Amino acid sequence: MWGPEGLDEVEAELLGPQEELKGKEILEIGAGAAQCARWLAAQGARPVALDLSHRQLQHALRIGGVFPLVCADAGALPFADGSFDLACSAYGALPFVADPRLVLREVRRVLRPGGRFVFSLTHPLRWAFPDEPGPEGLSVSSSYFDRTPYVEQDEQGHAVYVEHHRTLGDRVRDIVASGFRLVDLVEPEWPAWNTSEWGGWSPLRGNLVPGTAIFVCERD
């Protein structure tokens, strides 16, 4: 799944035709518990799941999957140039780094010529609205152009969660400046079958305001 709307890679084929994934070497960035890597392995691909959090990778190990798990910074990938055919990230890594171009350039470096990188994140427009699933989440409450990061702190004042906001234009410029070609920008519509409501996600909001942005990028 590329996001809370429920857009499935089986349906979307943003990484390419499903039957062509077999044998492909694919890097999942910000993998968490490596759900995407497990799906890719089931298609016959050869995934590598990378995350900065050792604890998340422990969950991945507990759940199972026969593929490498790598604990590393997405801004300093521990792989040789041209190691992968494809790369993907579903709500991982990129929203949480202050310099996304550093990550994008690293991903481009480890991709082979013609390689594709597909990543999803919260649609930048959502930053202007409260994170509420009901009608209160439909009124603009802050400036879309305010790029101040969202920060949660512990009792000692240490940041425990940081998410960075960049506008849609910022994301496009980051992609192009990092040497990628933007092939597609997908904004999934909320499907009728999805009646789930959690956090700031709901059919009400999903039918009116885009929630996820998926960037499909290729390197020359």
C-alpha positions as CSV (number, residue, x, y, z in Angstrom):
1,M,0.0,0.0,0.0
2,W,1.3,3.4,-0.9
3,G,-0.8,5.3,1.7
4,P,-3.8,5.4,4.0
5,E,-6.2,5.6,1.0
6,G,-5.3,2.0,0.2
7,L,-3.7,2.4,-3.3
8,D,-2.2,-1.0,-3.9
9,E,1.0,-1.5,-5.9
10,V,-0.7,-4.5,-7.6
11,E,-3.2,-2.1,-9.0
12,A,-1.0,1.0,-9.5
13,E,2.2,-0.7,-10.8
14,L,4.2,2.4,-10.1
15,L,7.4,0.3,-9.8
16,G,6.6,-1.2,-13.2
17,P,4.6,-4.3,-14.4
18,Q,4.2,-6.8,-11.5
19,E,5.5,-9.7,-13.6
20,E,8.7,-7.8,-14.3
21,L,9.7,-7.4,-10.6
22,K,11.0,-11.0,-10.4
23,G,14.8,-11.0,-10.0
24,K,15.0,-7.2,-9.6
25,E,17.2,-5.8,-6.9
26,I,15.1,-3.3,-4.9
27,L,16.0,-1.0,-2.0
28,E,13.2,-0.1,0.4
29,I,14.2,3.1,2.3
30,G,12.7,3.9,5.7
31,A,11.4,0.3,5.7
32,G,10.1,0.2,9.2
33,A,9.0,-3.4,9.8
34,A,9.7,-4.1,6.1
35,Q,6.1,-4.7,4.9
36,C,6.9,-3.6,1.4
37,A,10.0,-5.6,1.2
38,R,8.1,-8.7,2.2
39,W,5.6,-8.1,-0.6
40,L,8.4,-7.6,-3.1
41,A,10.1,-10.8,-2.0
42,A,6.8,-12.6,-2.6
43,Q,6.8,-11.3,-6.2
44,G,10.2,-12.9,-6.7
45,A,12.2,-9.7,-6.3
46,R,15.4,-9.4,-4.3
47,P,14.7,-6.6,-1.8
48,V,16.9,-5.0,0.8
49,A,15.1,-3.2,3.7
50,L,16.9,-0.2,5.2
51,D,15.9,1.8,8.2
52,L,17.6,4.1,10.7
53,S,15.7,2.5,13.6
54,H,17.2,-0.7,14.9
55,R,14.0,-1.4,16.9
56,Q,11.9,-1.2,13.7
57,L,14.2,-3.7,12.0
58,Q,13.9,-6.0,15.1
59,H,10.1,-6.0,14.4
60,A,10.9,-6.9,10.7
61,L,13.1,-9.7,11.9
62,R,10.4,-11.0,14.3
63,I,7.7,-10.9,11.6
64,G,9.9,-12.8,9.2
65,G,11.2,-12.5,5.6
66,V,14.2,-13.9,3.7
67,F,16.0,-10.7,2.7
68,P,18.7,-8.4,4.1
69,L,17.9,-5.9,6.8
70,V,20.2,-2.9,7.0
71,C,20.4,-0.3,9.8
72,A,21.8,2.9,8.2
73,D,21.1,6.5,7.5
74,A,19.3,7.1,4.2
75,G,21.6,10.1,3.6
76,A,24.7,7.9,3.6
77,L,23.7,4.6,2.0
78,P,26.2,1.8,2.6
79,F,26.0,0.5,-1.0
80,A,28.2,0.8,-4.1
81,D,27.1,2.9,-7.0
82,G,24.6,1.2,-9.3
83,S,23.6,-1.5,-6.8
84,F,19.9,-1.6,-7.4
85,D,17.3,-1.7,-10.2
86,L,14.6,0.1,-8.2
87,A,14.0,1.9,-4.9
88,C,10.9,2.6,-3.0
89,S,9.7,4.3,0.2
90,A,6.1,4.4,1.5
91,Y,5.9,7.2,4.1
92,G,9.5,6.5,5.1
93,A,12.7,8.6,5.5
94,L,12.1,11.6,3.3
95,P,9.6,13.4,5.5
96,F,11.9,13.1,8.5
97,V,15.1,14.6,7.0
98,A,16.0,18.3,7.0
99,D,17.9,17.9,3.7
100,P,15.9,15.6,1.3
101,R,18.3,16.3,-1.5
102,L,21.0,14.5,0.4
103,V,18.8,11.4,0.4
104,L,17.7,11.8,-3.2
105,R,21.2,12.1,-4.4
106,E,22.2,9.0,-2.5
107,V,19.3,7.0,-3.9
108,R,20.2,8.1,-7.4
109,R,23.8,7.1,-6.8
110,V,22.9,3.5,-5.9
111,L,20.4,3.1,-8.7
112,R,21.5,1.7,-12.1
113,P,20.9,3.9,-15.2
114,G,17.2,3.9,-15.9
115,G,16.4,3.0,-12.3
116,R,13.1,4.2,-10.8
117,F,12.6,5.6,-7.3
118,V,9.0,5.8,-6.1
119,F,8.2,7.4,-2.7
120,S,5.0,8.5,-1.0
121,L,4.4,11.0,1.8
122,T,1.7,13.1,3.3
123,H,0.4,15.5,0.7
124,P,2.0,18.9,1.4
125,L,-1.4,20.6,1.2
126,R,-2.5,18.7,4.4
127,W,-0.1,20.8,6.4
128,A,-2.5,23.8,6.1
129,F,-5.3,21.8,7.8
130,P,-5.8,20.5,11.4
131,D,-5.0,16.8,11.7
132,E,-8.7,15.9,12.5
133,P,-10.9,13.4,10.6
134,G,-14.2,15.4,11.0
135,P,-15.5,18.8,9.7
136,E,-13.0,20.6,12.0
137,G,-10.2,19.2,9.8
138,L,-11.5,21.0,6.7
139,S,-10.8,24.6,7.6
140,V,-7.3,26.1,6.9
141,S,-5.6,26.7,10.2
142,S,-2.0,27.6,9.2
143,S,0.0,28.8,6.2
144,Y,0.8,26.2,3.6
145,F,4.0,28.1,3.1
146,D,5.2,27.8,6.7
147,R,8.0,25.3,6.5
148,T,8.5,25.1,10.3
149,P,8.9,21.4,11.2
150,Y,6.5,19.6,13.4
151,V,8.3,18.5,16.6
152,E,7.3,16.4,19.5
153,Q,9.4,16.5,22.7
154,D,9.8,14.3,25.7
155,E,9.6,15.5,29.3
156,Q,13.3,16.6,29.2
157,G,12.7,18.7,26.1
158,H,14.5,16.4,23.7
159,A,13.0,16.0,20.3
160,V,11.5,12.5,19.9
161,Y,9.7,13.0,16.6
162,V,10.4,15.5,13.8
163,E,8.6,15.8,10.5
164,H,9.6,18.4,8.0
165,H,7.2,20.3,5.7
166,R,8.0,21.1,2.1
167,T,5.6,22.4,-0.4
168,L,4.7,20.5,-3.6
169,G,7.0,22.8,-5.6
170,D,9.8,22.2,-3.1
171,R,9.5,18.5,-3.6
172,V,9.6,18.8,-7.4
173,R,12.6,21.1,-7.3
174,D,14.4,18.7,-4.9
175,I,13.8,15.8,-7.2
176,V,15.0,17.7,-10.3
177,A,18.0,19.2,-8.5
178,S,19.1,15.7,-7.4
179,G,19.4,14.5,-11.0
180,F,16.1,12.6,-11.3
181,R,13.4,13.0,-13.9
182,L,9.9,13.3,-12.5
183,V,7.8,10.8,-14.4
184,D,4.5,11.1,-12.5
185,L,2.9,12.6,-9.5
186,V,0.1,10.5,-8.2
187,E,-2.6,11.9,-5.8
188,P,-4.8,8.9,-4.9
189,E,-8.5,9.6,-4.5
190,W,-10.3,8.1,-1.5
191,P,-12.0,4.9,-2.7
192,A,-15.6,4.1,-1.9
193,W,-14.7,0.8,-0.2
194,N,-12.4,2.5,2.4
195,T,-14.7,3.4,5.3
196,S,-11.8,3.6,7.9
197,E,-11.3,6.5,10.1
198,W,-8.2,7.0,12.2
199,G,-6.0,10.0,13.2
200,G,-6.6,12.7,10.6
201,W,-7.7,10.2,8.0
202,S,-11.3,9.7,7.0
203,P,-13.6,9.4,4.0
204,L,-14.9,12.9,4.7
205,R,-11.5,14.5,4.4
206,G,-10.3,12.0,1.7
207,N,-13.0,12.9,-0.6
208,L,-12.3,16.6,-0.4
209,V,-8.6,17.1,0.3
210,P,-5.7,15.0,-1.1
211,G,-3.9,13.1,1.6
212,T,-1.0,11.4,-0.1
213,A,1.5,12.4,-2.8
214,I,3.4,9.7,-4.6
215,F,6.4,10.8,-6.7
216,V,7.6,8.5,-9.5
217,C,11.2,9.4,-10.4
218,E,13.8,8.0,-12.8
219,R,17.5,8.5,-13.3
220,D,19.1,8.7,-16.7
